[in-house]
């Protein structure tokens, strides 16, 4: 029984660490996306000639990356907490 409890405890710690890692990556990734999104908005406001399709492509990719960051954070929240 003790061995089983120890194994469960180790598994919970690993899952908690994984959740923390995923949350940190998602947070950092989202920060980078905010920079990209803000600069794309500036480019759009400045009406860069001939770049409308490229700007739109980057904005679409940014939206997809933001969705990925939300999914990562969702996974991180589902991990058990190891805090006491």
Backbone as JSON Lines, residues from 0, in Angstrom:
{"i":0,"aa":"X","n":[0.82,-1.19,0.0],"ca":[0.0,0.0,0.0],"c":[0.87,1.26,0.0]}
{"i":1,"aa":"X","n":[1.94,1.21,0.79],"ca":[2.84,2.35,0.86],"c":[3.47,2.62,-0.5]}
{"i":2,"aa":"X","n":[3.9,1.57,-1.19],"ca":[4.51,1.73,-2.51],"c":[3.53,2.33,-3.5]}
{"i":3,"aa":"X","n":[2.3,1.9,-3.42],"ca":[1.26,2.43,-4.3],"c":[1.03,3.92,-4.03]}
{"i":4,"aa":"X","n":[0.99,4.28,-2.76],"ca":[0.79,5.68,-2.39],"c":[1.97,6.54,-2.86]}
{"i":5,"aa":"X","n":[3.18,6.01,-2.72],"ca":[4.36,6.74,-3.17],"c":[4.34,6.92,-4.68]}
{"i":6,"aa":"X","n":[3.95,5.87,-5.39],"ca":[3.88,5.96,-6.85],"c":[2.83,6.98,-7.27]}
{"i":7,"aa":"X","n":[1.7,6.98,-6.59],"ca":[0.64,7.95,-6.9],"c":[1.12,9.37,-6.63]}
{"i":8,"aa":"X","n":[1.83,9.53,-5.54],"ca":[2.35,10.85,-5.19],"c":[3.35,11.34,-6.23]}
{"i":9,"aa":"X","n":[4.23,10.46,-6.69],"ca":[5.2,10.82,-7.74],"c":[4.47,11.2,-9.02]}
{"i":10,"aa":"X","n":[3.44,10.43,-9.36],"ca":[2.68,10.72,-10.58],"c":[2.0,12.07,-10.48]}
{"i":11,"aa":"X","n":[1.43,12.38,-9.34],"ca":[0.78,13.68,-9.14],"c":[1.78,14.82,-9.26]}
{"i":12,"aa":"X","n":[2.97,14.63,-8.69],"ca":[4.01,15.67,-8.8],"c":[4.43,15.87,-10.25]}
{"i":13,"aa":"X","n":[4.59,14.76,-10.98],"ca":[4.96,14.86,-12.4],"c":[3.88,15.57,-13.19]}
{"i":14,"aa":"X","n":[2.62,15.23,-12.95],"ca":[1.52,15.86,-13.68],"c":[1.43,17.34,-13.32]}
{"i":15,"aa":"X","n":[1.65,17.67,-12.06],"ca":[1.65,19.07,-11.65],"c":[2.77,19.85,-12.31]}
{"i":16,"aa":"X","n":[3.94,19.25,-12.39],"ca":[5.08,19.89,-13.05],"c":[4.8,20.08,-14.54]}
{"i":17,"aa":"X","n":[4.18,19.08,-15.15],"ca":[3.82,19.2,-16.57],"c":[2.81,20.32,-16.76]}
{"i":18,"aa":"X","n":[1.83,20.39,-15.89],"ca":[0.84,21.47,-15.98],"c":[1.48,22.83,-15.85]}
{"i":19,"aa":"X","n":[2.42,22.96,-14.91],"ca":[3.12,24.24,-14.74],"c":[3.94,24.58,-15.97]}
{"i":20,"aa":"X","n":[4.61,23.61,-16.53],"ca":[5.41,23.83,-17.74],"c":[4.53,24.29,-18.89]}
{"i":21,"aa":"X","n":[3.42,23.59,-19.1],"ca":[2.5,23.94,-20.19],"c":[1.96,25.36,-19.98]}
{"i":22,"aa":"X","n":[1.59,25.69,-18.75],"ca":[1.07,27.02,-18.47],"c":[2.11,28.09,-18.75]}
{"i":23,"aa":"X","n":[3.36,27.85,-18.35],"ca":[4.43,28.83,-18.59],"c":[4.7,29.0,-20.08]}
{"i":24,"aa":"X","n":[4.74,27.91,-20.82],"ca":[4.96,27.98,-22.27],"c":[3.82,28.74,-22.93]}
{"i":25,"aa":"X","n":[2.59,28.41,-22.55],"ca":[1.44,29.09,-23.14],"c":[1.47,30.58,-22.84]}
{"i":26,"aa":"X","n":[1.82,30.94,-21.63],"ca":[1.88,32.35,-21.25],"c":[2.94,33.08,-22.06]}
{"i":27,"aa":"X","n":[4.14,32.52,-22.15],"ca":[5.21,33.15,-22.93],"c":[4.85,33.23,-24.41]}
{"i":28,"aa":"X","n":[4.25,32.17,-24.92],"ca":[3.82,32.14,-26.32],"c":[2.79,33.23,-26.58]}
{"i":29,"aa":"X","n":[1.85,33.37,-25.67],"ca":[0.82,34.39,-25.82],"c":[1.42,35.79,-25.79]}
{"i":30,"aa":"X","n":[2.41,36.02,-24.94],"ca":[3.09,37.32,-24.91],"c":[3.73,37.64,-26.25]}
{"i":31,"aa":"X","n":[4.36,36.67,-26.87],"ca":[4.97,36.87,-28.18],"c":[3.91,37.17,-29.23]}
{"i":32,"aa":"X","n":[2.79,36.47,-29.15],"ca":[1.7,36.69,-30.1],"c":[1.13,38.1,-29.99]}
{"i":33,"aa":"X","n":[1.08,38.61,-28.78],"ca":[0.56,39.98,-28.6],"c":[1.45,40.98,-29.33]}
{"i":34,"aa":"X","n":[2.75,40.76,-29.31],"ca":[3.67,41.64,-30.03],"c":[3.41,41.55,-31.53]}
{"i":35,"aa":"X","n":[3.27,40.33,-32.04],"ca":[3.0,40.14,-33.47],"c":[1.69,40.8,-33.85]}
{"i":36,"aa":"X","n":[0.64,40.54,-33.08],"ca":[-0.68,41.09,-33.38],"c":[-0.66,42.61,-33.36]}
{"i":37,"aa":"X","n":[0.0,43.2,-32.38],"ca":[0.05,44.66,-32.29],"c":[0.78,45.26,-33.48]}
{"i":38,"aa":"X","n":[1.88,44.64,-33.87],"ca":[2.63,45.16,-35.02],"c":[1.87,44.98,-36.32]}
{"i":39,"aa":"X","n":[1.1,43.9,-36.43],"ca":[0.3,43.71,-37.64],"c":[-0.8,44.77,-37.71]}
{"i":40,"aa":"X","n":[-1.36,45.12,-36.58],"ca":[-2.37,46.18,-36.55],"c":[-1.76,47.52,-36.96]}
{"i":41,"aa":"X","n":[-0.55,47.78,-36.48],"ca":[0.14,49.01,-36.88],"c":[0.4,49.02,-38.39]}
{"i":42,"aa":"X","n":[0.82,47.88,-38.92],"ca":[1.07,47.8,-40.37],"c":[-0.22,48.06,-41.14]}
{"i":43,"aa":"X","n":[-1.33,47.5,-40.67],"ca":[-2.62,47.71,-41.34],"c":[-3.0,49.18,-41.29]}
{"i":44,"aa":"X","n":[-2.82,49.82,-40.14],"ca":[-3.19,51.23,-40.0],"c":[-2.34,52.13,-40.89]}
{"i":45,"aa":"X","n":[-1.11,51.72,-41.15],"ca":[-0.22,52.51,-41.99],"c":[-0.46,52.24,-43.48]}
{"i":46,"aa":"X","n":[-1.4,51.33,-43.77],"ca":[-1.77,51.02,-45.16],"c":[-0.56,50.69,-46.04]}
{"i":47,"aa":"X","n":[0.25,49.73,-45.61],"ca":[1.37,49.32,-46.44],"c":[0.83,48.81,-47.77]}
{"i":48,"aa":"X","n":[1.25,49.46,-48.82],"ca":[0.75,49.11,-50.15],"c":[1.23,47.74,-50.57]}
{"i":49,"aa":"X","n":[0.32,46.95,-51.11],"ca":[0.65,45.65,-51.66],"c":[0.91,44.56,-50.63]}
{"i":50,"aa":"X","n":[0.66,44.85,-49.39],"ca":[0.92,43.86,-48.35],"c":[-0.36,43.34,-47.69]}
{"i":51,"aa":"X","n":[-1.49,43.69,-48.21],"ca":[-2.76,43.31,-47.57],"c":[-2.87,41.8,-47.4]}
{"i":52,"aa":"X","n":[-2.53,41.03,-48.44],"ca":[-2.64,39.57,-48.33],"c":[-1.67,39.01,-47.3]}
{"i":53,"aa":"X","n":[-0.47,39.54,-47.28],"ca":[0.53,39.07,-46.33],"c":[0.13,39.39,-44.89]}
{"i":54,"aa":"X","n":[-0.38,40.6,-44.69],"ca":[-0.84,41.0,-43.36],"c":[-1.99,40.09,-42.93]}
{"i":55,"aa":"X","n":[-2.92,39.85,-43.82],"ca":[-4.05,38.97,-43.5],"c":[-3.58,37.56,-43.16]}
{"i":56,"aa":"X","n":[-2.59,37.05,-43.89],"ca":[-2.07,35.71,-43.61],"c":[-1.43,35.64,-42.22]}
{"i":57,"aa":"X","n":[-0.69,36.68,-41.85],"ca":[-0.06,36.7,-40.53],"c":[-1.14,36.81,-39.45]}
{"i":58,"aa":"X","n":[-2.16,37.62,-39.69],"ca":[-3.24,37.76,-38.72],"c":[-3.98,36.43,-38.54]}
{"i":59,"aa":"X","n":[-4.2,35.71,-39.6],"ca":[-4.85,34.39,-39.49],"c":[-3.97,33.42,-38.69]}
{"i":60,"aa":"X","n":[-2.68,33.43,-38.98],"ca":[-1.76,32.55,-38.25],"c":[-1.72,32.93,-36.78]}
{"i":61,"aa":"X","n":[-1.75,34.22,-36.5],"ca":[-1.75,34.68,-35.12],"c":[-3.01,34.22,-34.4]}
{"i":62,"aa":"X","n":[-4.15,34.3,-35.06],"ca":[-5.4,33.83,-34.46],"c":[-5.33,32.34,-34.15]}
{"i":63,"aa":"X","n":[-4.76,31.57,-35.06],"ca":[-4.59,30.13,-34.82],"c":[-3.65,29.86,-33.66]}
{"i":64,"aa":"X","n":[-2.58,30.64,-33.57],"ca":[-1.63,30.47,-32.47],"c":[-2.26,30.88,-31.14]}
{"i":65,"aa":"X","n":[-3.1,31.9,-31.15],"ca":[-3.8,32.29,-29.93],"c":[-4.73,31.17,-29.46]}
{"i":66,"aa":"X","n":[-5.39,30.52,-30.4],"ca":[-6.26,29.39,-30.05],"c":[-5.43,28.26,-29.44]}
{"i":67,"aa":"X","n":[-4.25,28.02,-29.99],"ca":[-3.35,27.0,-29.44],"c":[-2.95,27.35,-28.02]}
{"i":68,"aa":"X","n":[-2.62,28.61,-27.78],"ca":[-2.25,29.03,-26.42],"c":[-3.41,28.81,-25.45]}
{"i":69,"aa":"X","n":[-4.64,29.1,-25.89],"ca":[-5.81,28.86,-25.03],"c":[-5.96,27.37,-24.72]}
{"i":70,"aa":"X","n":[-5.73,26.52,-25.72],"ca":[-5.83,25.07,-25.48],"c":[-4.74,24.61,-24.52]}
{"i":71,"aa":"X","n":[-3.54,25.14,-24.67],"ca":[-2.46,24.78,-23.74],"c":[-2.82,25.18,-22.31]}
{"i":72,"aa":"X","n":[-3.35,26.38,-22.15],"ca":[-3.75,26.82,-20.82],"c":[-4.88,25.97,-20.27]}
{"i":73,"aa":"X","n":[-5.77,25.54,-21.14],"ca":[-6.86,24.66,-20.71],"c":[-6.31,23.34,-20.18]}
{"i":74,"aa":"X","n":[-5.33,22.79,-20.87],"ca":[-4.69,21.55,-20.42],"c":[-4.0,21.77,-19.09]}
{"i":75,"aa":"X","n":[-3.31,22.9,-18.97],"ca":[-2.57,23.19,-17.73],"c":[-3.52,23.3,-16.55]}
{"i":76,"aa":"X","n":[-4.7,23.88,-16.75],"ca":[-5.66,24.03,-15.65],"c":[-6.23,22.69,-15.22]}
{"i":77,"aa":"X","n":[-6.23,21.71,-16.11],"ca":[-6.78,20.4,-15.78],"c":[-5.82,19.55,-14.98]}
{"i":78,"aa":"X","n":[-4.53,19.98,-14.88],"ca":[-3.54,19.21,-14.16],"c":[-3.77,19.37,-12.66]}
{"i":79,"aa":"X","n":[-3.52,18.34,-11.88],"ca":[-3.69,18.46,-10.43],"c":[-2.66,19.42,-9.85]}
{"i":80,"aa":"X","n":[-3.07,20.16,-8.86],"ca":[-2.18,21.1,-8.2],"c":[-1.32,20.37,-7.17]}
{"i":81,"aa":"X","n":[-0.04,20.72,-7.11],"ca":[0.85,20.08,-6.12],"c":[1.14,21.03,-4.98]}
{"i":82,"aa":"X","n":[0.49,22.21,-4.98],"ca":[0.73,23.19,-3.92],"c":[0.02,22.76,-2.65]}
{"i":83,"aa":"X","n":[0.66,23.02,-1.52],"ca":[0.07,22.68,-0.23],"c":[-0.51,23.89,0.43]}
